[in-house]
Amino acid sequence: MPIYEFKCGDCGTRFEELVSAGTDRLPCPKCGSAQTYRLISLVSSMGNGGSSCGTCVPTPEKCRGCHCPH
């Protein structure tokens, strides 16, 4: 089962849950509201020479542009 990120439409809480792929809504863990929705999350890849952001080209000192450390 994948981990999906959700957001509550009532209180704004963001949370992650391990659920089956077809799950679009879960009760909010903070306020209990059923007005939650699944967010589109970016896929993180650490296969690019250890780049921690997944969007930049690694350099020996640090990423250029986003300045994330390696």
C-alpha positions in Angstrom: 0.0 0.0 0.0 1.3 3.5 -0.8 1.6 6.5 1.5 -0.7 9.3 0.4 -0.8 12.9 1.6 -4.2 14.5 2.5 -5.4 17.9 3.5 -8.4 18.9 5.6 -10.7 21.4 3.9 -12.0 22.6 7.3 -8.9 23.1 9.5 -6.1 22.9 6.8 -4.2 20.1 8.5 -2.0 18.1 6.2 -1.4 14.4 7.0 0.0 11.3 5.5 -1.6 7.8 5.7 -0.7 4.4 4.4 -3.9 3.5 2.4 -5.0 1.5 -0.6 -4.6 3.3 -4.0 -8.3 4.0 -4.4 -8.7 6.0 -1.2 -9.6 9.6 -1.8 -10.8 10.8 1.6 -10.0 10.0 5.3 -11.3 11.7 8.4 -9.0 14.5 9.6 -6.9 13.3 12.6 -7.0 16.8 14.1 -10.6 17.9 13.8 -12.4 14.7 12.6 -13.9 16.4 9.6 -14.8 14.3 6.5 -13.9 17.2 4.3 -10.5 16.0 3.4 -8.9 15.4 0.0 -5.8 13.6 -1.4 -3.0 15.9 -2.5 -0.8 15.3 -5.6 2.6 14.6 -4.1 5.9 14.9 -5.9 8.0 11.8 -6.2 11.3 11.9 -4.4 14.2 10.2 -6.0 17.6 9.6 -4.3 19.0 7.8 -7.3 20.6 10.9 -8.9 23.9 10.8 -7.1 22.3 11.5 -3.7 20.5 14.7 -4.7 18.2 15.5 -1.8 15.7 17.6 -3.8 15.4 15.5 -6.9 15.1 18.5 -9.2 18.6 19.8 -9.5 21.9 18.6 -10.9 24.4 17.5 -8.2 27.7 19.3 -8.0 30.6 18.5 -5.6 29.8 21.5 -3.3 26.0 21.7 -3.5 23.1 21.9 -5.9 22.9 24.9 -8.1 19.7 26.9 -7.9 18.0 25.3 -4.9 21.2 25.0 -2.7 20.1 21.7 -1.1 23.0 19.9 0.6 24.3 16.5 -0.5 
